[in-house]
Amino acid sequence: MNRMGRMARGSLMAGLAAAVALLATLGVFAARGAPPVGDPYARPGQLVSLPDHRKLNFRCAGRGAPTVLLESGYNAGSNAWGKVVPRIAPVTRVCAYDRAGYGFSDPGPMPRDGAAIARDLDYGLQAANISGPFVVVGHSAGGLYARLFAARRPKDVVGLVFVDSSVSHQTQRFELLFGPNAGSLAGTRAQAQRCLDAVSGPPKTVDDPAVASCAPPILDAPARQAALRPLTWQTRLSELDTLFTSTSDEVDRVGDLLQDIPAIVLTAAKGDGDAGVATDPGGRAWQEFHRQLASGFHPSEQRFVKSSHLIMIERPEVVADAALQLVQAARKPAPPHAR
């Protein structure tokens, strides 16, 4: 590998290490950015029954259509959107939810791949009597799940917002550009496996030193209790193991089905120039992946956001503005030639 290649790989790996660290602790950051524990996130919202009798927890606010659906990233529940919901609810209905095995939702059968997650969301919305049309907002891994839900309900989805979204076969794309193990989630997986091992066996309490890093005090009480359950970490591991394998395959098979859905792609650009152009090879690759993502929808727009990966916490107004732009566009009457 030449000097430029080594520099590019070093820069990429440093950036990816930071991104992986964010993903691994996303639940912690989400809890920190969400409303205080005394608010609704400390208790269930609307628990609905799926066909197999599992419960899924929805949290909805506001009235009107389209409904904005919020799909969280890896290791994050509905509280990740605590700063976004109040900005959307005065205009239209907005719903976040806990995926199976998160928050107040029951665990689901394995594997927890994108198809299973999208199916749960579809059935859960029906059980909750939440009908379309929908603007679907997906953060990180939730961007892939949002696309798979849209593929199940293409006539009901009138807009998509991707919040620093993962892309299909992401690790493989980085490896093609920068060599083996570029973009690997091995560290994130190892942490989840350590937590699974720590909580397996005799019951633990949140004060047990063996689980201190898995159930840190910064989490609210329900999240800390959830972190003591083996199924919590089995769910995380299954999501990680399928994200850039079978889930990505499922997304790729969607093909052009969603090409006529308007989309806005929000790309985190913290530390970059005012124009949002990345200065490091890994950042430029990430921005190009997002450009390609946007090109699969029409009309579409890519926006660079001064933020870390956690745009919905650091820049919630940007996420809300994007979702509401698509809501307003969907409310406009179609031109005569389009009817």
Buried (B, 14 or more C-beta within 10 A) or exposed (E): EEEEEEEBBBBBBEBBEBBBBBBBBBBBBBBEBBBEBEEBBBEBBBBBBBEEEBBBBBBBBBEBBBBBBBBBBBBBBBBBBBBBBBBBBEBBBBBBBBBBBBBBBBBBEBBBBBBBBBBBBBBBBEBBEBEBBBBBBBBBBBBBBBBBBBBBBEEBBBBBBBBBBBBBBBBBBBBEBBBEEBBBBEBBBEBBBBBBEBBEEEEBEBEBEEBEEBBBEEBBEBBBBBBBBBBBBBBBBBBBBBBBBBBBBBBEEBEEEBEEBBBBBBBBBBEBEEEBEBEBBBBBBBBEBBEEBBEBBEEBEBBBBBBBBBBBBBBBEBBBBBBBBBBEBBBEEEEEEEE
